[in-house]
Amino acid sequence: QVQLVESGGGLVQPGGSLRLSCAASGSIFSIIFMGWYRQAPGKQRELVATITSGGSTNYADSVKGRFTISADNAKNMVYLQMNSLKPEDTAVYYCNTRLKRSISDGSSYIYWGQGTQVTVSS
């Protein structure tokens, strides 16, 4: 099995910064991509940012220029640096990955972390 563990959430004032981390562990042969999603109360879960194993990134328009996703492939970790935070960034942030579990298994699998709360408020 595979586990994703997020950390780094918390309460921050508008304009502040937070850095989220996510560690993937378990039966991992290769990671195809890792990413962050978020879900605010009463809203659907939405994409924040993704990064492929080759380093290609993708961002939601609402966070472009403020958030930066990065990864440490050797450690199977992904990070989300969030700057200039706004109250509308308040949500539970979820780590996500698509990976292969073994060289003999041609399928890829998607896993989610348990989420970490980010609250932006004065």
C-alpha positions as MATLAB code, in Angstrom:
seq = 'QVQLVESGGGLVQPGGSLRLSCAASGSIFSIIFMGWYRQAPGKQRELVATITSGGSTNYADSVKGRFTISADNAKNMVYLQMNSLKPEDTAVYYCNTRLKRSISDGSSYIYWGQGTQVTVSS';
ca = [
       0.000    0.000    0.000;
       0.901    3.643   -0.288;
       0.473    6.389    2.280;
       0.543   10.145    1.787;
       1.098   12.329    4.817;
       0.662   16.098    4.619;
       2.007   18.667    7.039;
       2.428   22.407    7.316;
      -1.127   23.690    7.453;
      -2.314   26.230    9.969;
      -3.697   29.684   10.575;
      -2.118   32.628    8.799;
      -3.057   36.255    8.269;
      -3.923   37.582    4.814;
      -0.748   38.311    2.894;
       1.169   35.697    4.831;
       2.896   32.516    3.717;
       2.759   28.821    4.454;
       4.640   25.829    3.119;
       2.898   22.484    2.830;
       4.789   19.215    2.623;
       3.646   15.759    1.572;
       5.578   12.531    1.954;
       4.680    9.407    0.009;
       5.736    6.037    1.365;
       5.033    2.365    0.835;
       5.001    0.269   -2.319;
       6.317    2.856   -4.789;
       8.166    1.919   -7.969;
       7.872    5.234   -9.765;
       5.850    8.399   -9.350;
       4.169    9.801  -12.440;
       3.006   13.033  -10.846;
       2.209   14.572   -7.487;
      -0.092   17.421   -6.766;
      -2.213   19.464   -4.422;
      -5.963   19.896   -4.402;
      -8.134   21.849   -2.013;
     -11.697   21.812   -0.814;
     -13.405   24.732    0.856;
     -16.594   24.291    2.891;
     -19.576   23.790    0.616;
     -17.437   23.618   -2.506;
     -16.087   20.876   -4.713;
     -12.488   19.754   -4.494;
     -10.368   21.674   -6.986;
      -6.928   21.410   -8.472;
      -4.285   23.715   -7.022;
      -1.063   22.548   -8.676;
       0.629   19.456  -10.054;
       4.184   18.489  -10.894;
       5.357   15.560  -13.008;
       8.391   13.437  -12.320;
      10.108   15.401  -15.068;
       9.413   18.687  -13.348;
       6.572   20.036  -15.495;
       4.134   22.083  -13.445;
       0.535   23.127  -13.771;
      -1.336   25.683  -11.670;
      -4.879   26.786  -11.172;
      -5.362   30.324  -12.450;
      -6.356   31.477   -8.965;
      -2.931   30.646   -7.511;
      -0.584   31.456  -10.396;
       2.154   33.816   -9.314;
       1.478   33.194   -5.625;
       1.963   29.448   -5.131;
       4.931   27.323   -6.155;
       4.944   23.529   -6.316;
       8.198   21.596   -6.090;
       9.266   18.020   -5.532;
      12.125   15.945   -4.214;
      11.948   12.814   -6.341;
      14.577   10.981   -4.309;
      12.480   11.395   -1.168;
       9.056   11.026   -2.833;
       8.042   14.379   -1.440;
       6.111   17.315   -2.833;
       5.899   20.831   -1.456;
       3.577   23.771   -1.933;
       4.936   27.199   -1.103;
       2.000   29.543   -0.664;
       2.649   33.281   -0.609;
       0.352   36.297   -0.544;
      -2.392   34.171    0.950;
      -5.974   35.372    0.709;
      -9.038   34.457    2.767;
     -10.398   32.629   -0.280;
      -7.423   30.243   -0.056;
      -8.953   28.849    3.137;
      -9.589   25.150    2.585;
      -8.460   21.644    3.399;
      -5.478   20.928    1.175;
      -4.999   17.376   -0.074;
      -1.879   15.767   -1.479;
      -2.413   13.521   -4.481;
      -0.238   11.222   -6.532;
      -0.435    8.874   -9.489;
       2.245    6.201   -9.376;
       3.306    2.696  -10.332;
       3.743    0.197   -7.534;
       6.036   -2.319   -9.221;
       7.962   -2.968  -12.407;
       5.753   -5.947  -13.171;
       2.462   -4.099  -12.711;
       1.637   -2.037  -15.766;
      -1.185   -0.177  -14.041;
      -0.906    3.177  -12.314;
      -2.733    4.078   -9.131;
      -4.032    7.262   -7.541;
      -3.672    7.970   -3.839;
      -4.821   10.807   -1.578;
      -3.583   12.133    1.706;
      -5.841   12.847    4.651;
      -5.697   16.607    4.175;
      -4.343   19.552    6.126;
      -6.326   22.642    7.056;
      -5.201   26.047    5.842;
      -7.047   29.016    7.295;
      -6.347   32.561    6.133;
      -7.910   35.060    8.487;
      -7.102   38.182   10.416;
];
